[in-house]
């Protein structure tokens, strides 16, 4: 008799507003990926401590070295193979570097293998999905070997953090908007075109039209960048034709990066919107030996409370690998202020709350000629959106945030009890937003999802000039003084802007030249 053990952190509860609408077809085939422990974990932890402390003597690992020393052990992969065979599952893909094994089989086989019951659910906003409740179980010989089993359920995990200026019409003259090169100039980005760099972009739906990109870059007088769509887990570049949907996010990200670093290659990783898809796409981008992105932009996320701890730990572990490889990850901090749209109390958005990413918050920008006149926290009210930010309850305060406090809107401040979000900021209000072309429609878009690619483009310029990646930059940014434009006005709900770091705009918006100097 094989003893099965609950997989820590795998518990799923029925979310409010969700009901079971039927059983899954037991013969339906699905793919599930299993994440394994890292070999030499203690040695890796010691390396990460030095990276987190900003130890300049630590050189980024090569993707080959990471796989050899800190990937999945061959014995562990063999155990999963044997487990799969015993349950009639087939191994579709093995990736020792990403420590993942993709399994394929029927719903009935997976239910038996992991002792779960998969059912069809309906949710008022998420729609229909395959879900489960309770924990996932693994046998004795996989206990401690398997860290996460992802893909048994396919509920939508994240949302894009962009806001289209209402109503959806071409920008009116009295409202302010900027092209990405104008913002790069206002923020004093160092000169450069990103030649030789690859910027990775993660997308959980939608797509882009090549005709939009051609027209857009030509209208800016910028050479058209090389954009490559990379399909993950059977997803791909599939524009819906609706600029209000995910196409808005995809096109916004590409147009901002491409306009600022036209000579960089842009690799867009398309994946299904589920925790399994999200984690697999980030992992594929981080470990991609073909495109080798030196910086990755993520404009999707969700409140920490809607992630299972196995999913959150699995993605955080991938982001940790990125830091070890010298890949900078920029993530949007959310568009719903200090509550992150959670409906209950203050929350921060994940993956922005991971200590291994550069979390990007939002501002409202006024300019006069070629200079910034005034910049305040982005907060256009409940309908218009506000910069996400606050204090994580999932991650401890990192070394580089020691001694910081979050200023409260009602007065007073609280020392950080966990990871503070965001780290930096940039223009995000749709009222002072970005001119873009989506599905043939010229419009103005804002949201912190514009700030992540803005910072990613800045880092790509810096990497190109330096001839090597700056990597995990948080410790250096927090040590440097005056490299960001300090935002001291406004609030995002519970938190207020203040001198120095705050939980609305972090250290502030970029002075590109000074950021380059500090890195």
Steps between C-alpha positions, in 0.01 A plus 500: 500500500648836393476771767403840362587831666335842456720738299569803724339821375280327241169555675225661291177640643187589306524875432200715586251523215607160358274198453543149363315456170595143412760227481802500270512249216728224641637430148600865433877534455686773689861596576630558851844613599689386804767723656783330682735605779826673419819299544760654734231722653718609796780609265249687283354676807849617599554636147163682513587662834807656337296616198232649729770683696621658173840323512672639189743205487217256410490443125173387336480126436479377141180313411714186459658537846163558666362183338803288597537619860150611602258333260301184572705191589486219239386259776204723584394520134529119479264467803237716326542293183437179697199655676357609160546152353327340799192717439491475120616863456749598232793740540451776241803712596786501748689818586771444764595872506142607572463197730178406325349187346189537284262204524218414262203275566125479555307667780426155645873413507596830668218469756631160600870599489464806726184398691298803392149553368478732199166671431360774275444830680327827411608837645323834436818670372738212417244309291520121471809303598628162615568507873564298813477543876714361781860390464705312240662176624834346401649158585783432746783514246387842367453652845744790530598451133194667345449868590191573287249326272348758267233482232249264658275807515496763229318789672611847378780608735597858415374819341680753281584833668409749227234771486366648179412869520120512506309520271677291238559774245805666349668731752340842526724805473434626853618174656870433531672196354854401416677273256750257659801695354363822656485329841850357453614857438307650798648230722848572359568148376858460378532492120488159333290262294539176699705331225604145593245467782187285523202619706257226603130585545252265674141497368207294630269546201429718199749585231645765271451582133818555300315767300441701823868482590614600149267803497582602858879492476493667161281783642765554772783494246652204687639192326281194550640262763522123453202353685480122550197319641592200719209262569490336843261214591316512167435876518613746233457845348121513460370857473129513587439827312372661822729784612330501843603137560845340542608632155526840671755359745704309243524788253569760770794296634655444156450860383659652813805272492539514122475879481776547761734213400422436129820300445422253781328171423162470671398144593131481596415186701131417457345266753153400628369709792537247783754466779665215307517705180631812674776313686599294197526811276721691746711188544536448123602866457754489785658176375470576124839409348389617154387860561680551835301800625706724732186671631139375525186713533188364676181708497265235642436410861245437775462568873719277716189341657381340174818295453552160662825496693639222272440723193645808665808311622546337158494835315716668765757222457509570122548872573785406735665308214468814286690701764775234506523516117524881497159542334308808619126448548270806494142442626197730516382568857129515413241761403257485790678690777581361843219239488619354166131458418478214751178627653629449852768711669845586368688259274796504268519343157709193421744451321585869569529411871776246437828629644672395174318744271510874442141595595372791288237742637330795333501881486300780337740712296482865386771632269597838367703484180775245553486503882279341765290772662327293770469133583264356762370155598265361235154494660208576266240369748324165514396495134820650362752284688793564733856379557515162674720488807523398863661233714517130415365241742663217301864618481737622770658842479812468279841614629499805271175634653623484862401805704229625260147600603173534313336842542126473565239726339347592835840610635780311671703213359553131563838321485489236223385161631558332162615570145398858407347561154577666257873567452473766229235678293426678172217668311187281527189720507286454186440880522874552433546168323676341205403545134458151354338329204298188589297297250508792256374748762714793612449546874657599831576235761630514856540260790804363680524252214646789297763562770645146499594513126618863544753392766583184300588720200719723721685193630544365145664833400728482805589133431582581136727790598670299775546193280372275779177466698454702820297207638323519834510874563294551817791502752691755287197726446417514870865576587529783245367843588313740275485278190119515497267801494354486851118517494370670815136581418189284489383162630378164371231447764654393830856612421634848431798629307785636712865596480710197407343158446121468533239231437347687201795579271797329671822695450334706224507534122825455306770750426640266234852645488537480879354147512756395236778658708387318818496164321 
